[in-house]
Amino acid sequence: MGSDSGDRQSTGQQWDGDTKPLVLSGEPMLQYQPVVDLGTGKLLGFEALMRWQHPTQGVILPGLLIPWAEANGDIVALGDWVLHASCRDASRWPASVQLAVNLSIVQLRRGVASTAVRKALEESGLPADRLTVEVTEHVMSDEYALRDLRAIAATGVQLAVDDVGTSWNSFELLRRMAVNTIKIDASFVNGLEAHEGINRMVVETVVHLAHSSGMSTVAEGVETELHAQLVREFDSDAAQGYYFAPPLSVERAAAMAAMTEHRFPLEGGGWAELEMQIPDLSALAPEQAASDAETLFESGGAEEGAAPGAHEGAADDVPADQPEGDRSDGVDDPGVTDPTGGSSAEGRRAAAAPSRVGRRRRSRRSEQPESAPES
């Protein structure tokens, strides 16, 4: 699960909705895509992205996995596993690095997401303000889902709304909720042109509306130097995408998080120039990787839990008058490229500060990014 802003891998696999396998062989795995501060080039955090490692078909992306999980009743168990595993990983990162995890509308409608979030935080020891849960715009207009989302917000967890720009009728709802961060849909960022185009208007408008409501912004799908230049010009606070880095292995994300003085280049070759500076612990022998990881972090996490299997942890169905819903909610886009508030805009900016993506009062055009240090 996760709203990967540009997953360009493809398995060529297809799933027949009438064929429902009883067991999916293999196990889930996580990757992490960096979120970058567009003012300083600093790493703000990572978005957790789930894949499934199949013994014969290789990596199965969410475009295939999520429909299968929904058809077989496993979406809640998978969502729980992602929360617990990613919180354990994030507990080993420096305290300045944030974790973002997508929640499915199915988890929220069933009222189980808030319990899963609390348990994951308790077991990992991760502070609530270092976790951001991401939902799509559709959740904001679903009263069943909002009940559980309010319970999550009450714990101190940050809220982000994904894929914004695709459904304008929900923006007033975002203003009413204590939403900290707006994520601009990758389809608009991918379509940005240098001087004109409807996508420019959408991105500029979303940034303006978010900032006027006290919310920070993250531009998804930044794949080129031009994309990075334009979203900075439009005053987006942060960005993620293949220009900065693809989804990284658990080990490589940990190594990047430990490089606290590192800065991403905001112009030039992007990841193509940066890649060799980030050590990959997964390339080492297991005992050496473990030893090197210990030198990077001050504290370790809980023991790895068992991965969910078919039908484990499935909850009761949602209320009869509500459909199971849209599988694009809170999950990856398929194989391409995810307490009510009456506070003032300034108050919501202050509440957003722990997310490390809060609004910064500065002129980006006058700032020069620091060069990335040698590893």
C-alpha positions as CSV (number, residue, x, y, z in Angstrom):
1,M,0.0,0.0,0.0
2,G,1.2,3.5,-0.7
3,S,0.7,6.2,-3.2
4,D,4.0,5.9,-5.1
5,S,4.5,9.1,-7.1
6,G,5.9,7.4,-10.2
7,D,6.2,3.6,-10.0
8,R,7.5,2.8,-13.4
9,Q,8.1,-0.9,-12.9
10,S,5.7,-3.3,-14.6
11,T,5.2,-7.0,-14.2
12,G,3.0,-7.5,-17.2
13,Q,0.7,-9.5,-14.9
14,Q,-3.1,-9.5,-15.2
15,W,-5.7,-10.6,-12.7
16,D,-9.1,-12.1,-13.7
17,G,-11.7,-10.8,-11.3
18,D,-13.6,-14.1,-11.6
19,T,-10.6,-16.1,-10.5
20,K,-10.1,-15.8,-6.7
21,P,-7.0,-17.8,-5.6
22,L,-7.3,-19.0,-2.0
23,V,-3.6,-18.4,-1.1
24,L,-1.1,-15.9,-2.5
25,S,2.4,-17.3,-2.3
26,G,5.2,-15.2,-1.1
27,E,5.4,-12.3,1.3
28,P,4.9,-8.6,1.5
29,M,7.8,-6.2,1.4
30,L,8.2,-2.4,1.9
31,Q,10.1,0.3,0.0
32,Y,10.4,3.9,1.0
33,Q,10.3,7.0,-1.2
34,P,11.9,10.2,0.1
35,V,10.0,13.4,0.6
36,V,12.3,16.4,0.1
37,D,12.1,20.0,1.4
38,L,12.0,22.3,-1.6
39,G,13.6,25.2,0.3
40,T,16.7,23.4,1.6
41,G,17.0,20.0,-0.1
42,K,16.7,18.4,3.3
43,L,15.1,14.9,3.7
44,L,11.8,15.4,5.5
45,G,10.7,11.8,5.6
46,F,9.7,8.7,3.6
47,E,6.4,7.4,2.3
48,A,6.0,3.6,2.9
49,L,5.1,1.7,-0.3
50,M,4.1,-2.0,-0.2
51,R,4.9,-4.7,-2.8
52,W,4.5,-8.4,-2.7
53,Q,7.4,-10.7,-3.4
54,H,6.0,-13.8,-5.3
55,P,8.3,-16.8,-5.6
56,T,7.7,-17.2,-9.3
57,Q,6.2,-14.0,-10.6
58,G,8.6,-11.6,-8.9
59,V,7.5,-8.3,-7.4
60,I,3.7,-7.8,-7.6
61,L,2.7,-4.1,-7.5
62,P,-0.4,-2.8,-5.8
63,G,-2.3,-2.4,-9.1
64,L,-2.6,-6.2,-9.1
65,L,-2.2,-6.9,-5.3
66,I,-4.9,-4.6,-4.0
67,P,-7.8,-5.9,-6.1
68,W,-6.7,-9.5,-5.1
69,A,-6.6,-8.5,-1.4
70,E,-10.0,-6.8,-1.6
71,A,-11.6,-9.8,-3.3
72,N,-10.2,-12.2,-0.7
73,G,-10.8,-10.1,2.4
74,D,-7.1,-9.5,3.1
75,I,-6.9,-5.7,2.7
76,V,-7.2,-5.0,6.4
77,A,-4.5,-7.6,7.4
78,L,-2.2,-6.1,4.8
79,G,-2.8,-2.6,6.0
80,D,-2.1,-3.7,9.6
81,W,1.2,-5.3,8.5
82,V,2.3,-2.1,6.7
83,L,1.6,0.0,9.7
84,H,3.5,-2.3,12.1
85,A,6.5,-3.0,9.9
86,S,6.9,0.7,8.8
87,C,6.6,2.0,12.3
88,R,9.3,-0.4,13.4
89,D,11.6,0.7,10.6
90,A,10.9,4.4,11.3
91,S,11.7,4.0,15.0
92,R,15.3,3.3,14.0
93,W,15.6,6.5,11.9
94,P,16.8,9.8,13.4
95,A,14.0,11.7,15.2
96,S,13.9,14.4,12.5
97,V,12.7,11.9,9.8
98,Q,8.9,11.5,9.3
99,L,7.0,8.4,8.2
100,A,3.9,8.5,5.9
101,V,1.6,5.5,5.6
102,N,-1.4,5.2,3.4
103,L,-4.7,4.0,4.8
104,S,-7.4,2.3,2.8
105,I,-10.9,3.7,2.9
106,V,-12.0,0.1,3.7
107,Q,-9.9,0.1,6.9
108,L,-11.4,3.4,8.0
109,R,-15.0,2.4,7.1
110,R,-14.7,-0.7,9.2
111,G,-13.4,1.4,12.2
112,V,-10.2,-0.7,12.6
113,A,-7.6,1.8,11.3
114,S,-7.4,3.8,14.5
115,T,-6.8,0.7,16.6
116,A,-4.1,-0.5,14.2
117,V,-2.4,2.9,14.3
118,R,-2.4,3.0,18.2
119,K,-1.0,-0.6,18.4
120,A,1.7,0.1,15.8
121,L,2.9,3.2,17.7
122,E,2.8,1.4,21.1
123,E,4.7,-1.6,19.9
124,S,7.4,0.4,17.9
125,G,7.8,3.3,20.4
126,L,7.5,5.7,17.5
127,P,6.1,9.1,18.7
128,A,2.7,9.9,17.2
129,D,3.8,13.2,15.7
130,R,6.4,11.4,13.6
131,L,3.6,9.4,11.8
132,T,1.5,10.9,9.0
133,V,-1.4,8.9,7.7
134,E,-2.4,9.6,4.1
135,V,-6.0,9.2,2.7
136,T,-7.5,10.2,-0.6
137,E,-10.0,13.0,-1.1
138,H,-12.9,10.5,-1.2
139,V,-12.4,9.7,2.5
140,M,-13.2,13.3,3.4
141,S,-16.8,13.0,2.1
142,D,-17.5,9.5,3.7
143,E,-18.9,9.9,7.2
144,Y,-18.2,6.3,8.2
145,A,-14.5,6.7,7.3
146,L,-14.3,10.2,8.9
147,R,-15.3,8.8,12.3
148,D,-12.2,6.6,12.5
149,L,-10.0,9.3,10.9
150,R,-11.0,11.7,13.7
151,A,-10.0,9.1,16.3
152,I,-6.6,8.8,14.6
153,A,-6.1,12.6,14.6
154,A,-7.0,12.7,18.3
155,T,-3.8,10.6,19.0
156,G,-1.5,13.3,17.7
157,V,-0.8,11.6,14.3
158,Q,-0.5,14.0,11.4
159,L,-3.1,13.9,8.5
160,A,-2.4,14.2,4.8
161,V,-4.8,14.1,1.9
162,D,-3.4,12.4,-1.2
163,D,-4.2,12.9,-4.9
164,V,-5.6,16.4,-4.4
165,G,-6.8,18.2,-7.5
166,T,-8.9,15.3,-8.8
167,S,-12.1,16.1,-6.8
168,W,-12.5,19.8,-6.1
169,N,-15.8,19.3,-4.3
170,S,-14.1,18.1,-1.2
171,F,-11.8,21.1,-0.6
172,E,-14.1,22.7,1.8
173,L,-14.1,19.5,3.8
174,L,-10.3,19.6,4.0
175,R,-10.6,23.1,5.6
176,R,-12.9,21.8,8.3
177,M,-10.7,18.8,9.2
178,A,-7.4,19.3,11.0
179,V,-5.5,18.3,7.9
180,N,-1.8,19.1,8.0
181,T,-0.6,18.3,4.5
182,I,-2.0,18.3,1.0
183,K,-0.4,16.1,-1.6
184,I,-0.8,17.3,-5.2
185,D,-1.7,14.5,-7.6
186,A,1.2,13.3,-9.7
187,S,-0.9,13.5,-12.9
188,F,-0.9,17.3,-12.7
189,V,2.8,17.6,-11.8
190,N,3.8,15.2,-14.6
191,G,1.9,17.4,-17.1
192,L,3.5,20.7,-16.1
193,E,4.8,22.8,-19.0
194,A,7.3,25.7,-18.8
195,H,4.9,28.5,-19.8
196,E,1.3,27.5,-20.0
197,G,-1.2,24.7,-19.6
198,I,-4.1,23.7,-17.3
199,N,-1.9,21.7,-15.1
200,R,0.0,24.9,-14.0
201,M,-3.3,26.5,-13.0
202,V,-4.3,23.4,-11.0
203,V,-1.0,23.1,-9.1
204,E,-0.8,26.8,-8.4
205,T,-4.4,26.9,-7.2
206,V,-4.0,23.9,-4.9
207,V,-0.8,25.4,-3.3
208,H,-2.6,28.7,-2.8
209,L,-5.7,27.2,-1.2
210,A,-3.7,24.9,1.0
211,H,-1.4,27.7,2.3
212,S,-4.4,30.0,2.9
213,S,-5.9,27.3,5.0
214,G,-2.8,26.7,7.1
215,M,-1.8,23.4,5.3
216,S,1.5,22.5,3.8
217,T,1.9,21.0,0.3
218,V,3.8,18.1,-1.2
219,A,4.0,17.8,-5.0
220,E,4.0,14.1,-6.1
221,G,5.4,12.8,-9.4
222,V,8.4,15.1,-9.7
223,E,10.4,13.3,-12.4
224,T,12.4,16.0,-14.2
225,E,14.5,19.0,-13.3
226,L,11.7,21.2,-14.9
227,H,9.1,19.6,-12.6
228,A,11.3,20.5,-9.6
229,Q,11.9,24.0,-10.9
230,L,8.2,24.7,-11.4
231,V,6.8,23.3,-8.2
232,R,9.4,25.4,-6.3
233,E,8.3,28.4,-8.4
234,F,4.7,27.7,-7.3
235,D,5.9,27.7,-3.7
236,S,5.1,24.0,-2.9
237,D,6.7,23.1,0.4
238,A,8.0,19.7,-0.5
239,A,8.1,17.1,-3.3
240,Q,8.7,13.5,-4.0
241,G,9.3,11.6,-7.3
242,Y,11.9,9.9,-9.4
243,Y,13.9,13.1,-9.9
244,F,14.9,13.0,-6.3
245,A,14.8,9.2,-5.7
246,P,12.9,6.1,-6.6
247,P,11.4,3.9,-3.9
248,L,14.3,2.5,-1.9
249,S,14.9,-0.7,0.0
250,V,14.5,-0.7,3.8
251,E,18.3,-0.8,4.1
252,R,19.0,2.0,1.7
253,A,16.3,4.2,3.2
254,A,17.9,3.7,6.6
255,A,21.3,4.6,5.3
256,M,19.9,7.8,3.7
257,A,18.0,8.7,6.9
258,A,21.2,8.4,8.9
259,M,23.0,11.0,6.6
260,T,21.5,13.9,8.6
261,E,23.7,16.5,6.9
262,H,22.8,15.3,3.4
263,R,21.0,17.6,1.1
264,F,19.2,16.7,-2.2
265,P,20.3,18.8,-5.2
266,L,17.3,20.9,-6.4
267,E,18.6,21.3,-9.9
268,G,20.9,19.3,-12.2
269,G,20.9,15.6,-12.7
270,G,18.9,14.7,-9.6
271,W,19.0,11.0,-8.5
272,A,21.3,10.1,-11.4
273,E,24.0,12.2,-9.7
274,L,23.1,11.3,-6.1
275,E,22.7,7.5,-6.3
276,M,26.3,6.6,-5.7
277,Q,26.5,8.6,-2.5
278,I,23.9,6.5,-0.7
279,P,25.2,3.3,0.7
280,D,23.2,0.2,0.2
281,L,23.3,-2.1,3.3
282,S,21.4,-4.8,1.4
283,A,24.5,-5.4,-0.7
284,L,26.4,-6.6,2.4
285,A,26.4,-10.0,4.1
286,P,23.6,-10.2,6.7
287,E,25.9,-10.1,9.7
288,Q,27.9,-7.1,8.3
289,A,24.6,-5.3,7.4
290,A,23.4,-5.8,11.0
291,S,26.7,-4.5,12.4
292,D,26.7,-1.4,10.1
293,A,23.1,-0.6,10.9
294,E,23.9,-0.6,14.6
295,T,26.4,2.2,14.0
296,L,23.8,4.3,12.2
297,F,21.0,4.3,14.9
298,E,20.9,4.8,18.6
299,S,18.0,2.4,19.2
300,G,16.7,-0.7,17.6
301,G,13.1,-1.8,16.9
302,A,10.9,-4.6,17.9
303,E,11.3,-8.1,16.4
304,E,9.8,-8.5,12.9
305,G,6.3,-9.8,13.0
306,A,4.8,-12.4,10.8
307,A,3.5,-11.3,7.5
308,P,-0.2,-11.5,6.9
309,G,-1.5,-14.6,5.0
310,A,-4.8,-15.2,3.2
311,H,-7.8,-14.2,5.3
312,E,-5.7,-13.4,8.5
313,G,-7.0,-10.5,10.5
314,A,-10.0,-9.7,8.2
315,A,-12.6,-7.6,10.0
316,D,-16.3,-7.6,9.8
317,D,-17.8,-6.1,6.7
318,V,-18.7,-2.4,6.5
319,P,-22.3,-1.3,7.1
320,A,-24.7,-2.7,4.6
321,D,-25.7,0.7,3.2
322,Q,-22.0,1.5,2.4
323,P,-20.1,-0.1,-0.5
324,E,-16.7,-1.6,0.2
325,G,-15.5,1.2,-2.0
326,D,-12.8,2.5,-4.2
327,R,-9.6,0.5,-4.2
328,S,-7.7,3.6,-5.3
329,D,-8.3,5.1,-1.8
330,G,-5.2,4.9,0.3
331,V,-3.3,2.5,-2.0
332,D,-0.8,2.8,-4.8
333,D,-1.8,3.9,-8.3
334,P,-1.5,0.8,-10.5
335,G,1.9,0.3,-12.0
336,V,2.4,4.0,-12.9
337,T,4.4,6.7,-12.5
338,D,-1.4,7.8,-1.7
339,P,-10.9,15.7,14.9
340,T,-12.8,18.3,13.1
341,G,-11.1,21.6,13.3
342,G,-12.3,25.1,14.0
343,S,-8.8,26.4,14.4
344,S,-7.3,29.4,12.6
345,A,-4.9,29.1,9.7
346,E,-2.0,30.1,11.9
347,G,-3.1,27.5,14.5
348,R,-3.2,24.7,11.9
349,R,0.3,25.8,10.7
350,A,1.6,25.3,14.2
351,A,-0.1,21.9,14.5
352,A,1.5,20.9,11.2
353,A,5.0,21.7,12.5
354,P,5.8,18.2,13.8
355,S,5.3,16.8,10.3
356,R,8.5,18.5,9.2
357,V,6.7,19.8,6.1
358,G,5.2,22.9,7.8
359,R,5.0,26.2,6.0
360,R,8.3,28.0,6.1
361,R,8.4,31.8,5.8
362,R,11.2,32.3,3.4
363,S,11.8,33.2,-0.2
364,R,13.0,30.1,-2.0
365,R,14.3,32.0,-4.9
366,S,17.0,33.6,-2.6
367,E,18.0,30.3,-1.1
368,Q,20.9,28.2,-2.4
369,P,20.8,24.5,-1.7
370,E,23.8,23.0,0.0
371,S,25.9,20.6,-1.9
372,A,25.5,17.0,-1.0
373,P,28.5,15.6,1.0
374,E,30.5,12.7,-0.1
375,S,29.4,9.4,1.7
